Amino acid sequence: MQDLQRRGYTVAQVVLDYGDVCQTITEMAVEVDAPISTSDFQILDQCLEEAIASAVTAFEVEHSR
């Protein structure tokens, strides 16, 4: 997150970008007719949620100093 902040990204932009990653993966799977199981989608969603939480936590730590 620190690197992204130095590049001028806001926390909101990072969170939205993670959402875009999920959307893009889903759209690509549909385009190539690759099925995504419920389990696979749940794993993807969990990974993205953890990445978002880590980014927000890093931002909070950096700004509480």
C-alpha positions in Angstrom: 0.0 0.0 0.0 2.9 2.4 0.8 4.1 2.1 -2.8 0.7 2.8 -4.1 0.3 5.8 -1.8 3.6 7.2 -3.1 2.3 6.9 -6.6 -0.8 8.9 -5.6 -3.4 6.2 -5.2 -6.1 6.7 -2.5 -7.5 3.9 -0.4 -10.7 4.1 -2.3 -8.9 3.6 -5.6 -7.2 0.5 -4.3 -10.4 -1.0 -3.0 -12.2 -0.3 -6.3 -9.3 -1.7 -8.2 -9.5 -5.0 -6.3 -13.2 -5.0 -7.2 -12.3 -4.5 -10.8 -9.9 -7.5 -10.6 -12.8 -9.7 -9.6 -15.1 -8.3 -12.3 -12.4 -8.8 -15.0 -11.7 -12.4 -14.0 -15.4 -13.2 -14.1 -15.9 -11.5 -17.4 -12.9 -13.3 -18.9 -14.3 -16.7 -17.7 -17.6 -15.9 -19.4 -15.8 -14.9 -22.7 -13.8 -18.1 -22.9 -16.7 -20.2 -21.6 -14.7 -21.3 -18.6 -17.0 -22.4 -15.8 -16.3 -20.9 -12.3 -17.5 -23.1 -9.6 -19.1 -21.6 -6.5 -16.2 -22.8 -4.5 -13.7 -21.2 -6.8 -15.6 -17.9 -6.7 -15.7 -18.0 -3.0 -11.9 -18.5 -2.8 -11.4 -15.6 -5.2 -13.7 -13.4 -3.2 -12.0 -14.3 0.1 -8.5 -13.5 -1.4 -9.7 -10.1 -2.6 -11.4 -9.4 0.7 -8.1 -10.2 2.5 -6.1 -8.0 0.1 -8.5 -5.1 0.6 -8.4 -5.5 4.4 -4.6 -5.6 4.3 -4.5 -2.4 2.2 -6.8 -0.6 4.5 -4.9 -1.7 7.6 -1.6 -0.6 6.0 -3.1 2.8 5.2 -4.4 3.1 8.8 -1.1 2.2 10.3 0.8 4.6 8.1 -1.6 7.5 8.9 -1.7 6.9 12.6 2.0 7.6 13.0 
